[in-house]
Amino acid sequence: MERELITMLVVVVSAVVLVLGGVITHLAYRAARRTGSPVMTQFAAGFALVTLGLLFGGGLHQVFGGSFLGGVLLQRVLMALGFGLLVYSLYAHAEPRTNENS
């Protein structure tokens, strides 16, 4: 009984994370299109990778019958790439601060 409850909770929480990640990705994409900002485009792509990591990682295991650890690995790789792109979009394009008093 406890295992089934935990499995159900994992599925429900994963679905919530998937929906929220999709909403954030969609809003960032809309902002990128509206502003034409490459930073926002990269930000949206980073969130998309993080969100797809959850979808594909679970899908590999549950839908396609892949190994559990293979699904976890796929999820972690996509999440690492997504977080790397998020860091790049926020850090690499940051404009240096200028000191107006000098």
C-alpha positions in Angstrom: 0.0 0.0 0.0 2.8 2.5 0.9 4.6 1.8 -2.3 1.5 2.6 -4.4 0.9 5.8 -2.5 4.5 6.9 -3.0 4.3 6.1 -6.7 1.0 8.0 -7.0 2.6 11.0 -5.2 5.6 10.9 -7.5 3.4 10.9 -10.6 1.2 13.8 -9.2 4.2 15.9 -8.2 5.9 15.2 -11.5 2.8 16.3 -13.4 2.7 19.6 -11.4 6.4 20.3 -12.1 5.8 19.5 -15.8 2.9 21.9 -16.0 4.7 24.7 -14.0 7.8 24.2 -16.1 5.7 24.4 -19.3 4.1 27.6 -18.1 7.4 29.2 -17.3 8.8 28.1 -20.6 5.8 29.5 -22.5 5.9 32.8 -20.7 9.6 33.2 -21.3 9.1 32.3 -25.0 6.4 34.9 -25.3 8.6 37.5 -23.6 11.5 36.6 -26.0 9.2 37.0 -29.0 7.8 40.3 -27.7 11.2 41.8 -26.9 13.3 40.1 -29.5 15.9 39.5 -26.8 18.3 36.7 -27.4 18.8 36.4 -23.6 15.1 35.6 -23.1 15.2 33.2 -26.0 18.1 31.3 -24.3 16.3 31.5 -21.0 13.2 30.0 -22.5 15.3 27.2 -24.1 17.0 26.5 -20.8 13.6 26.1 -19.0 12.4 24.0 -21.9 15.4 21.6 -21.5 14.8 21.3 -17.7 11.1 20.6 -18.2 11.7 18.1 -21.1 14.2 16.4 -18.8 11.4 15.4 -16.5 9.2 14.4 -19.4 11.7 12.4 -21.3 13.4 10.9 -18.2 10.1 9.5 -16.9 8.9 8.6 -20.4 11.9 6.5 -21.1 11.3 4.4 -18.1 7.5 4.3 -18.0 6.4 4.4 -21.6 9.3 2.9 -23.5 10.3 0.3 -20.8 13.9 1.6 -20.4 15.8 1.1 -17.3 15.0 3.3 -14.3 18.6 4.5 -14.0 18.7 5.2 -17.8 15.6 7.4 -17.3 17.2 9.2 -14.4 20.4 9.7 -16.3 18.5 11.2 -19.3 16.6 13.5 -17.0 19.8 14.7 -15.2 21.6 15.3 -18.5 18.8 17.4 -19.9 18.4 19.2 -16.7 22.2 20.0 -16.5 22.1 21.3 -20.1 19.1 23.4 -19.3 20.5 24.8 -16.1 23.8 25.5 -18.0 21.9 27.4 -20.6 20.0 29.3 -17.9 23.3 30.3 -16.3 24.7 31.3 -19.6 21.7 33.4 -20.5 21.8 35.2 -17.2 25.5 35.6 -16.7 27.3 35.8 -20.1 25.1 38.6 -21.4 25.1 40.7 -18.3 26.2 44.2 -19.0 28.9 45.5 -16.8 27.9 48.2 -14.3 29.2 51.6 -14.9 30.1 53.9 -12.2 28.3 57.2 -12.9 30.4 59.1 -10.4 33.7 58.7 -12.3 
